[in-house]
Structures are given as C-alpha cells and as structure tokens.
Amino acid sequence: MYFLAIIIYFFLTTFAFADDELSVYNDYLNKMSSIEAEFVQISPDGSQQFGKFYLKKPGKMRWDYQRPKQFSIVINGNKLTHYDKQLDEASYGKSEEIAVHFLAKKEINLAKDMNVISLNSAVDGTTHITLKPNTSNSKNKDYEKYKVQLIFKNKPLSLLDIVMITPDNQYTRLNFTKLVTDIKLDNKLFFIADPRLSRQTKIY
C-alpha cells in the first residue's frame, strides 16, 4: 500500500506540474482576440507554400495560400470552406477536420481541448507542446490519428510554428512571421461566397 501511495503521489504531482506549465501558454492564447501573420508551410517533401493567416475569436480562422498555388481555407463556426482561386471552386466540410480549430475557441484549455502528449523546452529558448485530438469532443474518429505540435518562443512569449504530424510521422510545418495580435479583422474576411451562385448571376 505504501508503494502504491508513492506511485499515485508521483503521478499527481507530475500532472500538476504539467498543468502549471501549460497555464502560461493557455493564458497567452486566451489573451489574444485576433491574429494576423505571414506564414510559410513546409511539406514533408520539402516544398513550400507562402501565405497569410488570420484568426478572430470566437470560431474564425483563415489561411490564404498566395504562392505558388492560390487557395483559401476558412473556418467560421462549425463550417469549413476550401476555395480554389484558380479553379473558382469551393468545397465544404466541418471545422473539426482542421486539427487546430480549437485555437479559435473563446476559452482555450490545452489539457481539456486536446490530449497533451509532451511538453519540452529546447536549448534555443522554445517550448514544444505535442497534442493529440480529444475524440470525446469530436464525432470524427479519424481525427485521433493525427498529432499537433505548437512551438512557442518564450522571451517574449509568441507562437512560432504549428506542426501537423500524420499517423505515419510525416511532418508539415507552418512557420509564422510578422505575427501581430489584437487587431480589428472584418467578419467578411471569414466568409467566402459560393462561386456557383456568383456564376449563376453573371450576365453574358
């Protein structure tokens, strides 16, 4: 019984310490009402996409991929829109298909919104938090196969990277630059009109 008590105490103190560390990053994410940033997305094959990222709480996110391909991914509430500018075509889904949709929540708690896999501090002054989707919050069971890593610079505290990790350990990294927070973003930014309707109203 004494040995069991020691084991239980060890786990409780370990998780409490982890929660204490997470609170710093929860506070940082919760204090932000909006984000605008430039990004470069580096795919597993080394190819790169450049664009801009927008977030407005609650529930709104937008990725505008500007080069070499041009398309947008928009989350507004539970709705996901993928718009291909070159083809002028849109497809639709649910916001939970994007693993980082929880970042647009009004109140973020990393330990509750996701399953925390690890929290590591690197020698370069960054902290890497690896998360796995919490399927109890989702109807999409394929969601649990992916992992997300948030990388923060600690001094001053800021979000540097989001890394998406597939089940076969393929990494896609989004690196942010020129990140600014708490700016006014028009709600229209998070709405893409159905291109089929606009084509129907054209006069030939």
ZADO-1210 file (C-alpha; in nm, 4 decimals, padded with zeros to 6 digits):
<atoms>
<atom x="00.0000" y="00.0000" z="00.0000" code="MET" pos="1"/>
<atom x="00.2851" y="00.2372" z="00.0840" code="TYR" pos="2"/>
<atom x="00.4470" y="00.1715" z="-00.2565" code="PHE" pos="3"/>
<atom x="00.1122" y="00.2309" z="-00.4325" code="LEU" pos="4"/>
<atom x="00.0676" y="00.5580" z="-00.2447" code="ALA" pos="5"/>
<atom x="00.4097" y="00.6753" z="-00.3636" code="ILE" pos="6"/>
<atom x="00.3216" y="00.5896" z="-00.7250" code="ILE" pos="7"/>
<atom x="-00.0102" y="00.7786" z="-00.7030" code="ILE" pos="8"/>
<atom x="00.1622" y="01.0780" z="-00.5448" code="TYR" pos="9"/>
<atom x="00.4250" y="01.0773" z="-00.8209" code="PHE" pos="10"/>
<atom x="00.1641" y="01.0884" z="-01.0970" code="PHE" pos="11"/>
<atom x="-00.0458" y="01.3550" z="-00.9275" code="LEU" pos="12"/>
<atom x="00.2494" y="01.5856" z="-00.8719" code="THR" pos="13"/>
<atom x="00.3766" y="01.5258" z="-01.2264" code="THR" pos="14"/>
<atom x="00.0411" y="01.6159" z="-01.3824" code="PHE" pos="15"/>
<atom x="00.0005" y="01.9168" z="-01.1516" code="ALA" pos="16"/>
<atom x="00.3423" y="02.0423" z="-01.2600" code="PHE" pos="17"/>
<atom x="00.2476" y="01.9937" z="-01.6244" code="ALA" pos="18"/>
<atom x="-00.0784" y="02.1845" z="-01.5730" code="ASP" pos="19"/>
<atom x="00.1158" y="02.4672" z="-01.4117" code="ASP" pos="20"/>
<atom x="00.3446" y="02.4884" z="-01.7154" code="GLU" pos="21"/>
<atom x="00.0510" y="02.4724" z="-01.9551" code="LEU" pos="22"/>
<atom x="-00.1220" y="02.7620" z="-01.7792" code="SER" pos="23"/>
<atom x="00.1390" y="03.0031" z="-01.9177" code="VAL" pos="24"/>
<atom x="00.0515" y="02.9029" z="-02.2733" code="TYR" pos="25"/>
<atom x="-00.3220" y="02.8854" z="-02.2043" code="ASN" pos="26"/>
<atom x="-00.3063" y="03.2425" z="-02.0732" code="ASP" pos="27"/>
<atom x="-00.1128" y="03.3602" z="-02.3776" code="TYR" pos="28"/>
<atom x="-00.3613" y="03.2029" z="-02.6196" code="LEU" pos="29"/>
<atom x="-00.6636" y="03.3236" z="-02.4237" code="ASN" pos="30"/>
<atom x="-00.5482" y="03.6849" z="-02.4027" code="LYS" pos="31"/>
<atom x="-00.5405" y="03.7143" z="-02.7802" code="MET" pos="32"/>
<atom x="-00.8617" y="03.8196" z="-02.9516" code="SER" pos="33"/>
<atom x="-00.7182" y="03.8039" z="-03.3030" code="SER" pos="34"/>
<atom x="-00.4052" y="03.7160" z="-03.5021" code="ILE" pos="35"/>
<atom x="-00.2664" y="03.8234" z="-03.8363" code="GLU" pos="36"/>
<atom x="00.0586" y="03.6709" z="-03.9625" code="ALA" pos="37"/>
<atom x="00.2526" y="03.5684" z="-04.2674" code="GLU" pos="38"/>
<atom x="00.3466" y="03.2029" z="-04.2945" code="PHE" pos="39"/>
<atom x="00.5500" y="02.9559" z="-04.4896" code="VAL" pos="40"/>
<atom x="00.4216" y="02.5985" z="-04.4972" code="GLN" pos="41"/>
<atom x="00.6900" y="02.3340" z="-04.5392" code="ILE" pos="42"/>
<atom x="00.5568" y="01.9975" z="-04.6556" code="SER" pos="43"/>
<atom x="00.7206" y="01.6576" z="-04.5914" code="PRO" pos="44"/>
<atom x="00.8768" y="01.6621" z="-04.9413" code="ASP" pos="45"/>
<atom x="01.0381" y="02.0000" z="-04.8709" code="GLY" pos="46"/>
<atom x="00.8078" y="02.2015" z="-05.0964" code="SER" pos="47"/>
<atom x="00.6935" y="02.5382" z="-04.9660" code="GLN" pos="48"/>
<atom x="00.3748" y="02.7417" z="-04.9773" code="GLN" pos="49"/>
<atom x="00.3581" y="03.1074" z="-04.8723" code="PHE" pos="50"/>
<atom x="00.0571" y="03.2966" z="-04.7470" code="GLY" pos="51"/>
<atom x="-00.1232" y="03.4834" z="-04.4706" code="LYS" pos="52"/>
<atom x="-00.3055" y="03.3572" z="-04.1636" code="PHE" pos="53"/>
<atom x="-00.5928" y="03.5220" z="-03.9781" code="TYR" pos="54"/>
<atom x="-00.7715" y="03.4272" z="-03.6570" code="LEU" pos="55"/>
<atom x="-01.0609" y="03.6010" z="-03.4858" code="LYS" pos="56"/>
<atom x="-01.2293" y="03.4730" z="-03.1739" code="LYS" pos="57"/>
<atom x="-01.4617" y="03.3092" z="-03.1340" code="PRO" pos="58"/>
<atom x="-01.4562" y="03.0485" z="-03.4064" code="GLY" pos="59"/>
<atom x="-01.2960" y="03.2145" z="-03.7082" code="LYS" pos="60"/>
<atom x="-00.9764" y="03.1215" z="-03.8923" code="MET" pos="61"/>
<atom x="-00.8454" y="03.1793" z="-04.2433" code="ARG" pos="62"/>
<atom x="-00.5410" y="03.0612" z="-04.4368" code="TRP" pos="63"/>
<atom x="-00.4766" y="03.2431" z="-04.7647" code="ASP" pos="64"/>
<atom x="-00.2222" y="03.0494" z="-04.9689" code="TYR" pos="65"/>
<atom x="-00.0747" y="03.3002" z="-05.2131" code="GLN" pos="66"/>
<atom x="00.2109" y="03.1226" z="-05.3917" code="ARG" pos="67"/>
<atom x="00.2850" y="02.9118" z="-05.5762" code="PRO" pos="68"/>
<atom x="-00.0760" y="02.7877" z="-05.5598" code="LYS" pos="69"/>
<atom x="-00.3661" y="03.0142" z="-05.4718" code="GLN" pos="70"/>
<atom x="-00.6372" y="02.8827" z="-05.2434" code="PHE" pos="71"/>
<atom x="-00.8018" y="02.9626" z="-04.9108" code="SER" pos="72"/>
<atom x="-00.9158" y="02.7574" z="-04.6128" code="ILE" pos="73"/>
<atom x="-01.1735" y="02.9276" z="-04.3923" code="VAL" pos="74"/>
<atom x="-01.3332" y="02.8235" z="-04.0647" code="ILE" pos="75"/>
<atom x="-01.6416" y="03.0078" z="-03.9455" code="ASN" pos="76"/>
<atom x="-01.8105" y="02.8399" z="-03.6506" code="GLY" pos="77"/>
<atom x="-01.8612" y="02.4737" z="-03.7407" code="ASN" pos="78"/>
<atom x="-01.8278" y="02.5335" z="-04.1152" code="LYS" pos="79"/>
<atom x="-01.5124" y="02.4692" z="-04.3173" code="LEU" pos="80"/>
<atom x="-01.4691" y="02.6131" z="-04.6666" code="THR" pos="81"/>
<atom x="-01.1873" y="02.5262" z="-04.9060" code="HIS" pos="82"/>
<atom x="-01.1755" y="02.7672" z="-05.2003" code="TYR" pos="83"/>
<atom x="-00.9515" y="02.7123" z="-05.5044" code="ASP" pos="84"/>
<atom x="-00.8986" y="03.0550" z="-05.6580" code="LYS" pos="85"/>
<atom x="-00.7518" y="02.9249" z="-05.9843" code="GLN" pos="86"/>
<atom x="-01.0436" y="02.6891" z="-06.0484" code="LEU" pos="87"/>
<atom x="-01.3018" y="02.9179" z="-05.8837" code="ASP" pos="88"/>
<atom x="-01.4402" y="02.6172" z="-05.6981" code="GLU" pos="89"/>
<atom x="-01.5302" y="02.5614" z="-05.3332" code="ALA" pos="90"/>
<atom x="-01.5774" y="02.2518" z="-05.1215" code="SER" pos="91"/>
<atom x="-01.7230" y="02.2305" z="-04.7729" code="TYR" pos="92"/>
<atom x="-01.6820" y="02.0356" z="-04.4532" code="GLY" pos="93"/>
<atom x="-01.6744" y="02.0757" z="-04.0768" code="LYS" pos="94"/>
<atom x="-01.4260" y="02.2812" z="-03.8789" code="SER" pos="95"/>
<atom x="-01.3163" y="01.9775" z="-03.6759" code="GLU" pos="96"/>
<atom x="-01.1467" y="01.8465" z="-03.9908" code="GLU" pos="97"/>
<atom x="-00.8751" y="02.1047" z="-03.9159" code="ILE" pos="98"/>
<atom x="-00.6876" y="01.9808" z="-03.6101" code="ALA" pos="99"/>
<atom x="-00.6005" y="02.3310" z="-03.4833" code="VAL" pos="100"/>
<atom x="-00.9566" y="02.4655" z="-03.4977" code="HIS" pos="101"/>
<atom x="-00.9563" y="02.4732" z="-03.1147" code="PHE" pos="102"/>
<atom x="-00.7197" y="02.7747" z="-03.1270" code="LEU" pos="103"/>
<atom x="-01.0183" y="02.9887" z="-03.2275" code="ALA" pos="104"/>
<atom x="-01.2168" y="02.8999" z="-02.9167" code="LYS" pos="105"/>
<atom x="-01.3067" y="03.1847" z="-02.6855" code="LYS" pos="106"/>
<atom x="-01.1532" y="02.9985" z="-02.3908" code="GLU" pos="107"/>
<atom x="-00.8694" y="02.7549" z="-02.4534" code="ILE" pos="108"/>
<atom x="-00.7549" y="02.4849" z="-02.2148" code="ASN" pos="109"/>
<atom x="-00.4936" y="02.2710" z="-02.3861" code="LEU" pos="110"/>
<atom x="-00.5277" y="01.9879" z="-02.1345" code="ALA" pos="111"/>
<atom x="-00.9059" y="01.9661" z="-02.1874" code="LYS" pos="112"/>
<atom x="-00.9362" y="02.0565" z="-02.5542" code="ASP" pos="113"/>
<atom x="-00.6623" y="01.8123" z="-02.6512" code="MET" pos="114"/>
<atom x="-00.4637" y="01.5255" z="-02.5024" code="ASN" pos="115"/>
<atom x="-00.1190" y="01.6525" z="-02.4043" code="VAL" pos="116"/>
<atom x="00.1477" y="01.4070" z="-02.5209" code="ILE" pos="117"/>
<atom x="00.4566" y="01.6021" z="-02.4200" code="SER" pos="118"/>
<atom x="00.5886" y="01.9427" z="-02.3175" code="LEU" pos="119"/>
<atom x="00.9570" y="02.0011" z="-02.3850" code="ASN" pos="120"/>
<atom x="01.1848" y="02.3016" z="-02.3525" code="SER" pos="121"/>
<atom x="01.4586" y="02.3282" z="-02.6157" code="ALA" pos="122"/>
<atom x="01.8045" y="02.4820" z="-02.5827" code="VAL" pos="123"/>
<atom x="01.7083" y="02.7532" z="-02.8336" code="ASP" pos="124"/>
<atom x="01.4585" y="02.9014" z="-02.5867" code="GLY" pos="125"/>
<atom x="01.1474" y="02.7480" z="-02.7384" code="THR" pos="126"/>
<atom x="00.8841" y="02.5188" z="-02.5896" code="THR" pos="127"/>
<atom x="00.7314" y="02.2346" z="-02.7897" code="HIS" pos="128"/>
<atom x="00.3850" y="02.1138" z="-02.6841" code="ILE" pos="129"/>
<atom x="00.2710" y="01.7989" z="-02.8632" code="THR" pos="130"/>
<atom x="-00.1035" y="01.7356" z="-02.8617" code="LEU" pos="131"/>
<atom x="-00.3390" y="01.4675" z="-02.9806" code="LYS" pos="132"/>
<atom x="-00.7027" y="01.5419" z="-03.0623" code="PRO" pos="133"/>
<atom x="-00.9530" y="01.4611" z="-02.7907" code="ASN" pos="134"/>
<atom x="-01.2051" y="01.2411" z="-02.9684" code="THR" pos="135"/>
<atom x="-01.4545" y="01.2825" z="-02.6864" code="SER" pos="136"/>
<atom x="-01.5058" y="01.6317" z="-02.8296" code="ASN" pos="137"/>
<atom x="-01.5478" y="01.5095" z="-03.1861" code="SER" pos="138"/>
<atom x="-01.7662" y="01.2811" z="-03.3942" code="LYS" pos="139"/>
<atom x="-01.4804" y="01.2318" z="-03.6394" code="ASN" pos="140"/>
<atom x="-01.2901" y="00.9269" z="-03.5153" code="LYS" pos="141"/>
<atom x="-01.0213" y="00.9676" z="-03.7842" code="ASP" pos="142"/>
<atom x="-00.9340" y="01.2882" z="-03.6008" code="TYR" pos="143"/>
<atom x="-00.7462" y="01.0957" z="-03.3300" code="GLU" pos="144"/>
<atom x="-00.4889" y="00.9627" z="-03.5756" code="LYS" pos="145"/>
<atom x="-00.3150" y="01.2992" z="-03.6098" code="TYR" pos="146"/>
<atom x="-00.0968" y="01.4987" z="-03.3745" code="LYS" pos="147"/>
<atom x="-00.0331" y="01.8709" z="-03.3487" code="VAL" pos="148"/>
<atom x="00.2758" y="02.0399" z="-03.2141" code="GLN" pos="149"/>
<atom x="00.2660" y="02.4035" z="-03.1016" code="LEU" pos="150"/>
<atom x="00.6072" y="02.5696" z="-03.0828" code="ILE" pos="151"/>
<atom x="00.6414" y="02.8862" z="-02.8757" code="PHE" pos="152"/>
<atom x="00.9254" y="03.1321" z="-02.8375" code="LYS" pos="153"/>
<atom x="00.9481" y="03.2064" z="-02.4658" code="ASN" pos="154"/>
<atom x="01.1115" y="03.5511" z="-02.4496" code="LYS" pos="155"/>
<atom x="00.8957" y="03.7299" z="-02.5374" code="PRO" pos="156"/>
<atom x="00.6235" y="03.4665" z="-02.5494" code="LEU" pos="157"/>
<atom x="00.4860" y="03.4168" z="-02.9002" code="SER" pos="158"/>
<atom x="00.3611" y="03.1400" z="-03.1281" code="LEU" pos="159"/>
<atom x="00.6314" y="03.0424" z="-03.3797" code="LEU" pos="160"/>
<atom x="00.5153" y="02.7245" z="-03.5503" code="ASP" pos="161"/>
<atom x="00.2316" y="02.4791" z="-03.5865" code="ILE" pos="162"/>
<atom x="00.3402" y="02.1308" z="-03.6899" code="VAL" pos="163"/>
<atom x="00.0923" y="01.8750" z="-03.8208" code="MET" pos="164"/>
<atom x="00.2001" y="01.5116" z="-03.7766" code="ILE" pos="165"/>
<atom x="00.0304" y="01.2337" z="-03.9727" code="THR" pos="166"/>
<atom x="-00.0111" y="00.8752" z="-03.8457" code="PRO" pos="167"/>
<atom x="00.2952" y="00.7707" z="-04.0486" code="ASP" pos="168"/>
<atom x="00.5043" y="01.0512" z="-03.8929" code="ASN" pos="169"/>
<atom x="00.5022" y="01.2890" z="-04.1880" code="GLN" pos="170"/>
<atom x="00.5568" y="01.6471" z="-04.0696" code="TYR" pos="171"/>
<atom x="00.4030" y="01.9609" z="-04.2196" code="THR" pos="172"/>
<atom x="00.5279" y="02.2810" z="-04.0561" code="ARG" pos="173"/>
<atom x="00.3683" y="02.6259" z="-04.0621" code="LEU" pos="174"/>
<atom x="00.6233" y="02.8889" z="-03.9604" code="ASN" pos="175"/>
<atom x="00.4829" y="03.2296" z="-03.8665" code="PHE" pos="176"/>
<atom x="00.6475" y="03.5667" z="-03.9192" code="THR" pos="177"/>
<atom x="00.5270" y="03.9247" z="-03.8691" code="LYS" pos="178"/>
<atom x="00.2692" y="03.7961" z="-03.6205" code="LEU" pos="179"/>
<atom x="00.0534" y="04.0668" z="-03.4660" code="VAL" pos="180"/>
<atom x="-00.2328" y="04.0215" z="-03.2206" code="THR" pos="181"/>
<atom x="-00.5466" y="04.2016" z="-03.1048" code="ASP" pos="182"/>
<atom x="-00.6136" y="04.3863" z="-03.4277" code="ILE" pos="183"/>
<atom x="-00.9516" y="04.4528" z="-03.5847" code="LYS" pos="184"/>
<atom x="-01.0477" y="04.1988" z="-03.8501" code="LEU" pos="185"/>
<atom x="-01.3650" y="04.2332" z="-04.0554" code="ASP" pos="186"/>
<atom x="-01.6041" y="03.9380" z="-04.0244" code="ASN" pos="187"/>
<atom x="-01.6325" y="03.9418" z="-04.4049" code="LYS" pos="188"/>
<atom x="-01.2788" y="03.8055" z="-04.4158" code="LEU" pos="189"/>
<atom x="-01.4156" y="03.4756" z="-04.2847" code="PHE" pos="190"/>
<atom x="-01.6887" y="03.4375" z="-04.5448" code="PHE" pos="191"/>
<atom x="-01.6466" y="03.3034" z="-04.8981" code="ILE" pos="192"/>
<atom x="-01.9480" y="03.3294" z="-05.1250" code="ALA" pos="193"/>
<atom x="-02.0415" y="03.0103" z="-05.3073" code="ASP" pos="194"/>
<atom x="-01.8833" y="03.0549" z="-05.6537" code="PRO" pos="195"/>
<atom x="-02.1678" y="02.8538" z="-05.8109" code="ARG" pos="196"/>
<atom x="-02.4135" y="03.1257" z="-05.7089" code="LEU" pos="197"/>
<atom x="-02.1958" y="03.4057" z="-05.8391" code="SER" pos="198"/>
<atom x="-02.1623" y="03.2284" z="-06.1754" code="ARG" pos="199"/>
<atom x="-02.5405" y="03.1924" z="-06.1982" code="GLN" pos="200"/>
<atom x="-02.5901" y="03.5670" z="-06.1541" code="THR" pos="201"/>
<atom x="-02.3385" y="03.6685" z="-06.4233" code="LYS" pos="202"/>
<atom x="-02.4825" y="03.8358" z="-06.7328" code="ILE" pos="203"/>
<atom x="-02.3366" y="03.7033" z="-07.0569" code="TYR" pos="204"/>
</atoms>
